[in-house]
Amino acid sequence: MKNITNVFKSSRGSIVSASFVLSAALIVMPFVASAQMLTRQLQLGMSGADVSTLQVFLAKDATIYPQGLISGYFGSLTKSAVSNFQARNSISSIGRVGPATLAAINAQMNGDSSSPWINPVSVSVTGQSATLSWNTNENASAVVYYGTSPLSMMEGSVTNGVTIGGSSMLVHTDLRTSHSATLTSLNANTTYYYVVYVKDGMGNESVTWPSTFQTSN
């Protein structure tokens, strides 16, 4: 597993364990722009309108959040509900909304990704290469992770941060809103899994919910 997250280590904390492997059934979830989305990571003790939005989303499924309490405060009941959501989506049940859980929730709410927002990624493929292009709503650095198997990820249980497995390509370290990466030496007629990771100048991280592309013959 290749990991270059030390280059992009969050200024708000170190990256710790708690891993999940993304199932193929979850890979195809589309991104559709919507006004309803979460824009920051959430954990026990936090409060605000986005916590209420999270609680409303979780309460739609009584098996995930049976109490259905909408308080705007991230207490023990919300933590338990987040853990239930993570278990349902093959994510380690840590009870904290980190970058990967945030991407999963926003995808299911027809949202985008966390701040900085990542617009839908376009992919152009050949037999042995693929070019990925996307924009962000603010200047950010970027990394693309990819591989022929579903990617493994580790999300922090207390601190901010996410570690992504598979091969990686450092797109650029300077901050910009327009991003493009060309992956080369790929296998022909092969399905690849990929995740786009970006980080703004303040250390705020975002990842896309994983997707796939297939190279041509």
MIMARLO-618165 format. One record per residue (C-alpha): residue number from 1; z, y, x. Coordinates in pm, 1 decimal. Example, Ala and Ser with C-alpha at 12.3 -4.5 7.8 and 13.67 -1.06 7.14 Angstrom:
BEGIN
<rec n="1" w="780.0" v="-450.0" u="1230.0"/>
<rec n="2" w="714.0" v="-106.0" u="1367.0"/>
***
This chain:
BEGIN
<rec n="1" w="0.0" v="0.0" u="0.0"/>
<rec n="2" w="-105.2" v="329.4" u="148.7"/>
<rec n="3" w="116.6" v="626.4" u="66.8"/>
<rec n="4" w="61.8" v="987.7" u="175.1"/>
<rec n="5" w="311.0" v="1151.6" u="-56.1"/>
<rec n="6" w="509.9" v="1274.1" u="242.9"/>
<rec n="7" w="231.0" v="1528.7" u="289.3"/>
<rec n="8" w="290.7" v="1647.8" u="-65.4"/>
<rec n="9" w="666.8" v="1595.6" u="-84.5"/>
<rec n="10" w="816.4" v="1797.0" u="-369.2"/>
<rec n="11" w="1021.6" v="2098.6" u="-267.5"/>
<rec n="12" w="1264.2" v="2010.4" u="-546.1"/>
<rec n="13" w="1373.0" v="1671.9" u="-416.7"/>
<rec n="14" w="1279.1" v="1355.6" u="-234.7"/>
<rec n="15" w="1088.7" v="1066.2" u="-383.1"/>
<rec n="16" w="1295.4" v="761.1" u="-476.2"/>
<rec n="17" w="1223.8" v="421.1" u="-626.4"/>
<rec n="18" w="1168.9" v="284.6" u="-980.1"/>
<rec n="19" w="827.1" v="128.5" u="-997.3"/>
<rec n="20" w="585.6" v="18.7" u="-1263.7"/>
<rec n="21" w="245.3" v="-146.4" u="-1263.1"/>
<rec n="22" w="-2.5" v="1.1" u="-1507.1"/>
<rec n="23" w="-154.5" v="-259.0" u="-1735.7"/>
<rec n="24" w="-527.8" v="-265.5" u="-1796.1"/>
<rec n="25" w="-467.1" v="-210.0" u="-2167.2"/>
<rec n="26" w="-326.7" v="133.9" u="-2094.8"/>
<rec n="27" w="-598.4" v="246.2" u="-1854.8"/>
<rec n="28" w="-853.6" v="360.9" u="-2108.6"/>
<rec n="29" w="-639.3" v="619.2" u="-2286.8"/>
<rec n="30" w="-845.9" v="941.2" u="-2316.5"/>
<rec n="31" w="-741.9" v="1297.7" u="-2248.4"/>
<rec n="32" w="-804.3" v="1542.0" u="-2533.0"/>
<rec n="33" w="-696.9" v="1904.7" u="-2511.6"/>
<rec n="34" w="-417.6" v="1994.4" u="-2752.3"/>
<rec n="35" w="-158.9" v="2266.1" u="-2797.5"/>
<rec n="36" w="114.6" v="2001.0" u="-2825.3"/>
<rec n="37" w="206.6" v="1882.1" u="-2479.2"/>
<rec n="38" w="489.5" v="1877.1" u="-2227.7"/>
<rec n="39" w="453.7" v="2095.7" u="-1920.1"/>
<rec n="40" w="756.5" v="2003.6" u="-1711.1"/>
<rec n="41" w="958.4" v="1699.4" u="-1613.3"/>
<rec n="42" w="1267.7" v="1638.5" u="-1825.6"/>
<rec n="43" w="1597.3" v="1461.8" u="-1766.4"/>
<rec n="44" w="1957.3" v="1429.6" u="-1882.9"/>
<rec n="45" w="2132.9" v="1763.8" u="-1936.1"/>
<rec n="46" w="1820.2" v="1976.3" u="-1983.3"/>
<rec n="47" w="1746.5" v="2173.3" u="-2299.3"/>
<rec n="48" w="1468.0" v="2378.3" u="-2453.5"/>
<rec n="49" w="1178.1" v="2374.0" u="-2697.0"/>
<rec n="50" w="996.7" v="2113.3" u="-2487.5"/>
<rec n="51" w="1294.4" v="1878.9" u="-2523.1"/>
<rec n="52" w="1261.8" v="1921.1" u="-2900.9"/>
<rec n="53" w="888.8" v="1842.9" u="-2871.5"/>
<rec n="54" w="975.7" v="1528.9" u="-2675.8"/>
<rec n="55" w="1232.1" v="1425.6" u="-2937.1"/>
<rec n="56" w="988.3" v="1482.3" u="-3225.1"/>
<rec n="57" w="732.9" v="1263.4" u="-3046.9"/>
<rec n="58" w="983.5" v="985.2" u="-2974.7"/>
<rec n="59" w="1124.9" v="996.6" u="-3327.9"/>
<rec n="60" w="785.7" v="905.4" u="-3475.2"/>
<rec n="61" w="867.6" v="546.6" u="-3379.1"/>
<rec n="62" w="1205.8" v="433.8" u="-3512.8"/>
<rec n="63" w="1206.6" v="136.4" u="-3277.8"/>
<rec n="64" w="1199.1" v="378.4" u="-2983.5"/>
<rec n="65" w="1429.2" v="654.1" u="-3115.2"/>
<rec n="66" w="1615.7" v="516.8" u="-3418.6"/>
<rec n="67" w="1858.5" v="810.0" u="-3437.5"/>
<rec n="68" w="1572.4" v="1060.4" u="-3458.2"/>
<rec n="69" w="1799.5" v="1351.9" u="-3365.2"/>
<rec n="70" w="1604.3" v="1672.4" u="-3287.3"/>
<rec n="71" w="1853.4" v="1890.2" u="-3102.5"/>
<rec n="72" w="1662.2" v="2044.5" u="-2813.0"/>
<rec n="73" w="1919.5" v="1891.6" u="-2578.0"/>
<rec n="74" w="1840.7" v="1593.7" u="-2352.1"/>
<rec n="75" w="2150.4" v="1382.7" u="-2409.5"/>
<rec n="76" w="2228.7" v="1012.6" u="-2389.2"/>
<rec n="77" w="2038.4" v="930.8" u="-2709.7"/>
<rec n="78" w="1722.4" v="1096.6" u="-2576.7"/>
<rec n="79" w="1764.2" v="921.5" u="-2243.5"/>
<rec n="80" w="1786.7" v="588.3" u="-2422.9"/>
<rec n="81" w="1476.6" v="672.5" u="-2628.9"/>
<rec n="82" w="1281.5" v="765.0" u="-2314.3"/>
<rec n="83" w="1387.7" v="432.4" u="-2160.9"/>
<rec n="84" w="1259.6" v="252.8" u="-2471.0"/>
<rec n="85" w="927.2" v="439.5" u="-2447.1"/>
<rec n="86" w="894.5" v="348.0" u="-2079.5"/>
<rec n="87" w="963.3" v="-19.1" u="-2151.6"/>
<rec n="88" w="700.1" v="-13.4" u="-2427.6"/>
<rec n="89" w="444.1" v="130.7" u="-2186.0"/>
<rec n="90" w="515.2" v="-94.7" u="-1885.1"/>
<rec n="91" w="704.5" v="179.8" u="-1700.0"/>
<rec n="92" w="1041.9" v="114.8" u="-1535.1"/>
<rec n="93" w="1312.0" v="217.6" u="-1783.4"/>
<rec n="94" w="1482.6" v="494.5" u="-1588.3"/>
<rec n="95" w="1536.3" v="730.7" u="-1883.5"/>
<rec n="96" w="1385.8" v="1031.2" u="-1708.5"/>
<rec n="97" w="1049.1" v="1196.3" u="-1782.6"/>
<rec n="98" w="888.7" v="1215.3" u="-1439.5"/>
<rec n="99" w="521.1" v="1279.0" u="-1354.6"/>
<rec n="100" w="390.3" v="938.3" u="-1458.2"/>
<rec n="101" w="590.2" v="918.7" u="-1782.3"/>
<rec n="102" w="484.7" v="1275.7" u="-1856.0"/>
<rec n="103" w="118.9" v="1177.6" u="-1821.3"/>
<rec n="104" w="168.9" v="880.1" u="-2054.4"/>
<rec n="105" w="346.1" v="1089.5" u="-2320.3"/>
<rec n="106" w="90.3" v="1368.6" u="-2306.6"/>
<rec n="107" w="-195.1" v="1121.0" u="-2330.5"/>
<rec n="108" w="-41.2" v="970.5" u="-2643.0"/>
<rec n="109" w="22.8" v="1315.8" u="-2788.9"/>
<rec n="110" w="-345.0" v="1398.0" u="-2723.8"/>
<rec n="111" w="-221.7" v="1634.9" u="-2460.3"/>
<rec n="112" w="-336.9" v="1714.4" u="-2110.8"/>
<rec n="113" w="-114.6" v="1663.6" u="-1809.7"/>
<rec n="114" w="190.1" v="1843.1" u="-1677.7"/>
<rec n="115" w="174.2" v="2184.1" u="-1510.7"/>
<rec n="116" w="-59.5" v="2242.1" u="-1328.9"/>
<rec n="117" w="-286.7" v="2115.9" u="-1604.4"/>
<rec n="118" w="-565.4" v="1881.1" u="-1501.9"/>
<rec n="119" w="-882.0" v="1909.6" u="-1706.8"/>
<rec n="120" w="-1074.5" v="1586.5" u="-1783.8"/>
<rec n="121" w="-1221.7" v="1426.5" u="-1472.1"/>
<rec n="122" w="-1598.6" v="1369.6" u="-1462.2"/>
<rec n="123" w="-1729.4" v="1079.2" u="-1254.9"/>
<rec n="124" w="-2078.6" v="1025.0" u="-1112.0"/>
<rec n="125" w="-2140.1" v="684.7" u="-954.6"/>
<rec n="126" w="-2393.3" v="503.8" u="-736.5"/>
<rec n="127" w="-2383.9" v="151.8" u="-595.7"/>
<rec n="128" w="-2142.1" v="236.7" u="-314.5"/>
<rec n="129" w="-1997.1" v="577.8" u="-399.2"/>
<rec n="130" w="-1837.1" v="781.8" u="-674.5"/>
<rec n="131" w="-1792.2" v="1157.7" u="-702.1"/>
<rec n="132" w="-1496.8" v="1281.1" u="-906.3"/>
<rec n="133" w="-1483.2" v="1644.3" u="-1021.3"/>
<rec n="134" w="-1219.2" v="1832.5" u="-1219.4"/>
<rec n="135" w="-1052.8" v="2171.3" u="-1261.9"/>
<rec n="136" w="-691.4" v="2279.9" u="-1279.7"/>
<rec n="137" w="-552.1" v="2580.4" u="-1465.1"/>
<rec n="138" w="-394.9" v="2711.2" u="-1143.2"/>
<rec n="139" w="-447.4" v="2674.9" u="-770.3"/>
<rec n="140" w="-341.3" v="2333.3" u="-644.8"/>
<rec n="141" w="-393.1" v="2083.3" u="-363.9"/>
<rec n="142" w="-528.9" v="1740.1" u="-453.1"/>
<rec n="143" w="-531.6" v="1369.0" u="-367.1"/>
<rec n="144" w="-727.8" v="1084.8" u="-530.0"/>
<rec n="145" w="-580.6" v="732.9" u="-537.1"/>
<rec n="146" w="-811.2" v="440.5" u="-613.0"/>
<rec n="147" w="-847.3" v="65.0" u="-586.4"/>
<rec n="148" w="-1001.3" v="-243.5" u="-744.5"/>
<rec n="149" w="-669.2" v="-345.7" u="-902.6"/>
<rec n="150" w="-440.8" v="-150.9" u="-1141.1"/>
<rec n="151" w="-248.1" v="101.2" u="-933.0"/>
<rec n="152" w="126.7" v="69.6" u="-875.9"/>
<rec n="153" w="340.2" v="382.7" u="-903.4"/>
<rec n="154" w="701.2" v="473.0" u="-831.2"/>
<rec n="155" w="868.5" v="752.3" u="-1026.4"/>
<rec n="156" w="1198.0" v="916.0" u="-929.7"/>
<rec n="157" w="1498.6" v="835.7" u="-1148.3"/>
<rec n="158" w="1690.4" v="1151.0" u="-1056.2"/>
<rec n="159" w="1473.5" v="1370.2" u="-836.4"/>
<rec n="160" w="1119.9" v="1485.5" u="-894.2"/>
<rec n="161" w="830.4" v="1298.7" u="-741.6"/>
<rec n="162" w="591.0" v="1010.4" u="-782.7"/>
<rec n="163" w="456.0" v="762.0" u="-526.5"/>
<rec n="164" w="118.1" v="602.3" u="-595.9"/>
<rec n="165" w="-15.4" v="282.2" u="-440.3"/>
<rec n="166" w="-369.1" v="181.9" u="-352.4"/>
<rec n="167" w="-611.2" v="355.2" u="-120.5"/>
<rec n="168" w="-597.1" v="732.5" u="-109.0"/>
<rec n="169" w="-825.2" v="1019.3" u="-23.3"/>
<rec n="170" w="-686.1" v="1358.9" u="70.0"/>
<rec n="171" w="-919.9" v="1592.1" u="-116.7"/>
<rec n="172" w="-782.4" v="1916.0" u="27.2"/>
<rec n="173" w="-450.5" v="2076.1" u="124.0"/>
<rec n="174" w="-549.6" v="2433.9" u="42.3"/>
<rec n="175" w="-484.6" v="2561.1" u="-310.9"/>
<rec n="176" w="-781.4" v="2595.5" u="-549.3"/>
<rec n="177" w="-876.3" v="2543.8" u="-915.0"/>
<rec n="178" w="-1206.6" v="2358.9" u="-864.4"/>
<rec n="179" w="-1181.9" v="2010.6" u="-714.3"/>
<rec n="180" w="-1432.1" v="1743.9" u="-610.5"/>
<rec n="181" w="-1399.5" v="1422.0" u="-411.6"/>
<rec n="182" w="-1661.2" v="1165.5" u="-309.6"/>
<rec n="183" w="-1539.3" v="810.6" u="-249.8"/>
<rec n="184" w="-1769.5" v="613.9" u="-19.8"/>
<rec n="185" w="-1809.9" v="254.5" u="107.7"/>
<rec n="186" w="-1733.1" v="114.9" u="-237.6"/>
<rec n="187" w="-1843.2" v="-226.3" u="-362.2"/>
<rec n="188" w="-2145.2" v="-234.3" u="-592.3"/>
<rec n="189" w="-2106.2" v="-336.7" u="-958.1"/>
<rec n="190" w="-1727.1" v="-317.7" u="-930.8"/>
<rec n="191" w="-1460.3" v="-163.9" u="-1152.7"/>
<rec n="192" w="-1230.3" v="82.2" u="-973.7"/>
<rec n="193" w="-903.3" v="228.7" u="-1098.3"/>
<rec n="194" w="-815.8" v="586.1" u="-1005.6"/>
<rec n="195" w="-547.2" v="851.1" u="-1040.8"/>
<rec n="196" w="-579.7" v="1220.8" u="-959.4"/>
<rec n="197" w="-269.0" v="1387.2" u="-812.1"/>
<rec n="198" w="-232.6" v="1764.8" u="-774.0"/>
<rec n="199" w="45.2" v="1997.4" u="-661.9"/>
<rec n="200" w="70.2" v="2373.5" u="-696.7"/>
<rec n="201" w="217.7" v="2621.2" u="-450.2"/>
<rec n="202" w="564.5" v="2590.9" u="-606.7"/>
<rec n="203" w="574.8" v="2215.6" u="-559.6"/>
<rec n="204" w="504.9" v="2127.8" u="-925.1"/>
<rec n="205" w="322.1" v="1794.4" u="-941.6"/>
<rec n="206" w="82.2" v="1645.3" u="-1195.9"/>
<rec n="207" w="-96.3" v="1311.7" u="-1221.9"/>
<rec n="208" w="-365.3" v="1196.0" u="-1461.7"/>
<rec n="209" w="-310.1" v="893.4" u="-1677.4"/>
<rec n="210" w="-507.0" v="627.2" u="-1485.1"/>
<rec n="211" w="-871.8" v="567.7" u="-1569.3"/>
<rec n="212" w="-1154.7" v="350.0" u="-1442.0"/>
<rec n="213" w="-1515.4" v="378.5" u="-1334.1"/>
<rec n="214" w="-1772.0" v="110.7" u="-1242.9"/>
<rec n="215" w="-2018.3" v="137.3" u="-958.9"/>
<rec n="216" w="-2381.8" v="53.3" u="-1022.6"/>
<rec n="217" w="-2577.9" v="-242.9" u="-886.9"/>
***
